[in-house]
Amino acid sequence: MSIRRRQTKAGVRYDVQWRLPDRSKRKKTFSSERAAKQFERGGRTELETVYQSWIASRPDLSAKVRRGYEDNWRLRIQPRFGN
């Protein structure tokens, strides 16, 4: 990902540009550099980190449901998307 600053009639804008696995480009525009940096950083967060944070935030899940989520993660999602 990269952030590019540009001037418009409405003021300064920040473009975040990245490539998809098929090598096509995507771009999203923000009015503040802070928002652009947050978006850029979010794209670099590993899915496993997000999952672990989410499962830890759900103490309300029963043992059976939690085990089902963990099994689905371990067997189906992590091997392909975990890293």
C-alpha positions as CSV (number, residue, x, y, z in Angstrom):
1,M,0.0,0.0,0.0
2,S,1.1,3.6,-0.5
3,I,-0.3,7.0,0.5
4,R,-0.1,9.9,-2.0
5,R,-0.9,13.5,-1.1
6,R,-2.7,15.7,-3.7
7,Q,-4.2,19.1,-3.8
8,T,-7.8,19.6,-5.0
9,K,-10.2,22.6,-5.2
10,A,-11.8,21.2,-2.0
11,G,-8.4,21.0,-0.2
12,V,-5.8,18.4,0.4
13,R,-6.7,14.7,-0.2
14,Y,-4.8,11.5,0.5
15,D,-5.1,8.5,-1.8
16,V,-4.3,5.0,-0.5
17,Q,-3.5,2.7,-3.3
18,W,-3.0,-1.1,-3.2
19,R,-2.9,-4.2,-5.4
20,L,-5.2,-7.2,-5.3
21,P,-3.8,-10.7,-5.8
22,D,-4.7,-10.5,-9.5
23,R,-2.4,-7.5,-9.7
24,S,-5.3,-5.0,-10.4
25,K,-5.0,-1.7,-8.5
26,R,-7.5,-0.2,-6.1
27,K,-7.6,3.3,-4.6
28,K,-9.5,5.0,-1.7
29,T,-9.4,8.7,-1.0
30,F,-9.4,10.3,2.5
31,S,-9.6,14.0,3.6
32,S,-7.1,13.5,6.4
33,E,-3.7,11.9,6.5
34,R,-4.5,10.2,9.8
35,A,-7.5,8.4,8.3
36,A,-5.4,7.3,5.4
37,K,-2.7,5.9,7.7
38,Q,-5.3,4.1,9.8
39,F,-6.8,2.5,6.7
40,E,-3.3,1.5,5.4
41,R,-2.4,0.0,8.7
42,G,-5.7,-1.9,8.9
43,G,-4.9,-3.6,5.6
44,R,-1.7,-5.1,7.2
45,T,-3.5,-6.7,10.2
46,E,-3.4,-10.5,10.0
47,L,-6.7,-12.3,10.1
48,E,-5.5,-14.5,12.9
49,T,-4.9,-11.4,15.1
50,V,-8.5,-10.2,14.4
51,Y,-9.9,-13.7,15.1
52,Q,-8.1,-14.1,18.4
53,S,-9.2,-10.6,19.5
54,W,-12.8,-11.3,18.5
55,I,-13.0,-14.7,20.2
56,A,-11.5,-13.2,23.4
57,S,-14.1,-10.5,23.4
58,R,-17.0,-13.1,23.5
59,P,-17.2,-14.5,27.0
60,D,-20.9,-14.9,26.5
61,L,-20.4,-17.9,24.1
62,S,-21.3,-21.3,25.5
63,A,-18.5,-24.0,25.5
64,K,-20.2,-25.8,22.6
65,V,-20.5,-22.7,20.4
66,R,-16.9,-21.6,21.2
67,R,-15.6,-25.1,20.4
68,G,-17.5,-25.0,17.0
69,Y,-16.0,-21.6,16.2
70,E,-12.5,-22.7,17.1
71,D,-12.8,-25.9,15.1
72,N,-14.0,-24.0,12.0
73,W,-11.2,-21.6,12.4
74,R,-8.5,-24.3,12.8
75,L,-9.8,-26.6,10.1
76,R,-11.2,-24.3,7.4
77,I,-10.1,-20.7,7.7
78,Q,-6.6,-20.7,9.3
79,P,-5.0,-23.0,6.7
80,R,-6.0,-20.7,3.8
81,F,-6.4,-17.2,5.3
82,G,-4.7,-17.3,8.7
83,N,-1.5,-15.5,7.8
